[in-house]
Amino acid sequence: GPDDSLAFSWSMADTFGNPVPLEESTNPTLSISTSLLSSDVNYRVVVDVVGVPVKGTFRSDNATQFVFTSPNRIPIIAVSCNVPSQGVLNTDEELRCTTEVTLGDSDEISYLWENPSGQVDLENNPAVLTPITAPSLVIAENTFLSGRLVTMEVTVSDANNAASRTQYVFTTNGPPLGGSCVAGPTS
């Protein structure tokens, strides 16, 4: 795998604590058969990650994701932005994000863009060149501060109140950090 020094252990239960039987998996990705789930139920999925000790230090962490199953088909959304594959946007370039939506049970959909990382107030901001309720988002150049982790999020809702949300995370280009510079001769 991408990091064979890590082991993953998955568990899942409904809101009443009833466990969902999962196939044993040590992979970083979990696939769950819909036949194991009931409609209109909240589930809690937990992954425990354990790593081999590095320099004598034991490494472990866990993450929890809550999943709600809906009786309706929800819209499925994907976001792409004009950020190069290295995940770094130059601050002197505008940000352009677009969505691709697979419709659920309704073809009437609405959009809402947000910036949960807080770098840009998307409402009433002249640097935001498109409405935050549009399928695409454009933010003017020189809006983001350099060297920051930015999260853009879009929620797509349909007429049945079924919703889907996704995030796009990138970094803004910044000056190099650390290091030193020596010039010679000194006199």
N, C-alpha and C positions, 0 to 999 in steps of 0.2 A: 504494500500500500504506500501512500504518500509519506507516512512516518511510521515505520514498523516498530518504533520504540514505544508507541502508544497502544493501549488496549481499551476498547469501548464496551460498555455493558449497558443494555437498554432495558427499561421497564415501563409499563403503561397500566393505568388504572382509571376507572370512571370516577365521578365525583363522590361516589359512595365508598370508594376504596376497593371496589371489586377489581382484581387484576385481569388484564387482557392477556391471554396466552400468546407470547411472541416466540418466534423461532430464535434459537440461540444465535446471536450475531456479535461478532467483534469488529464489525466494519464501522467506519465513521458515518455511514448513511444507513437509515432504516427505512424499509418499505413495509407497509402494513396493508394486508388484504382488507378490502372494505367488507368482506363477509364476516370479519371479526368485530365490526362496529355496529352500533345501533344508531338510528336517526334521532336527532334532537337531544343529544347527550354531550356533556363536556367530558373530555379526557385529559389526563395529565401524563405527558411523556417525559421521562427522565433519562438522560445519558450520563453515566459516570465514566470519566476518563482517567486512566492510570498510566503513568509513564515510568520507564526504568529510571532508577536513581541516576542523577547527573552530579558528579563530584560529591557523592554521598547524600545528596538532597533528594528526598522522596517527592514525586510530583503527582498531584491528583486534583481534579476539579469535577464539577458536574454542571449541567444545564437543564432547565425545565422549560418545556413548551406546552401551552394549553391549546387543545384542539376542540372545536365545536363542530359536531356533525349536523348538517342541515338536511331537511327533507327535500329541499329544492337544489337544482343544479346552480352553482354560483358562477359568476363570471371569473374567468382565469385571465390574469394579466401578466405581461412581461414588459419590462422597461429597458430601453437602450438609450445611452447618452453618448455624446461626442467626445468621450474621454478615451485617450489612447489605451492600448492593452496593458500598459504598465500601471494604469489606475491613477494617473496624475494629470490634473488639468492645470494648464498655465493660467494664471490669474488675468492675463491680458486677452484671454479668449472668452467669448460668450459660451454659456452652458446651454446645450440643446438636448432635451430629453423627449422621447416619443414613447407611446404605448402601443402594444398589440393586445387586443382583447378577444378572447373566445367567449362568446355569449353564453349565459346560463339559461334559465327558463324565461327570461324577458329580453327583448331587444331594445328596451328603453334603459339607457345607462347614463350615469352622471359620474363626474370625476372630481377629485379634490386632491390638490398637491399640497404637501407640507414639508417643512425642513426641521425634523425633530432634533437635529444637532445644533440648531439655533444660530447659524451663521447669517442667515438672511430672513428678514421679516417679509414673507411673501405677500402680505396684504398691504395695500396702499403704499407700495414701493415702486417708484418710477423705473428702477432697474429690472423689475419683473415685467418682461415685454409681452407676455401673454396672460390671459386670465387664469387664475389658479383652478378654475373649473373646466379648463380645456383639455383635450386628449394629449396635448403636447405642452411642454413648458420651456420657455426661453428666458434666460437671465443674462443681462448685459455683461460685457467684459468689465474688468476692474471692480467687480462687486464683492468677490470673496477675498478674505485675507489669505496671505501666503502661509504655507506649511500647516494647513488644518485638515482634519478629517471631517468630511462633509457627508451627511446622509440626506438624500432626497427620498420622499415617500409619496406614493400615490394610492388613493383608495378609489375603487370603482364599485358603485352601488347600482343595483337594478331596481325596477319598479316593484319587485317583491321584497325589497329590503335585504336581499342577499348581497353580500359585499365581499370583496377581495382586496387585499392590501399587499404591496410589495415595496421594497426599498432598493435604492441604488447608492452604493457607498464608494467614495473616491477621496483622494487627497489632492490638495492644491499644492502646486509647485512652490518650493521655498528655498532659501539659501542653504548651503551646506552647513551642517552643525559639527562642532568639535574640530579636531585637527589643529595644526599650527602652521605658521609660516616663518621661515627664517631667511633673512637677507644677509648677504656678506659682501664685501667686508663690513665690519661694524664701525669702522672709522674711515 
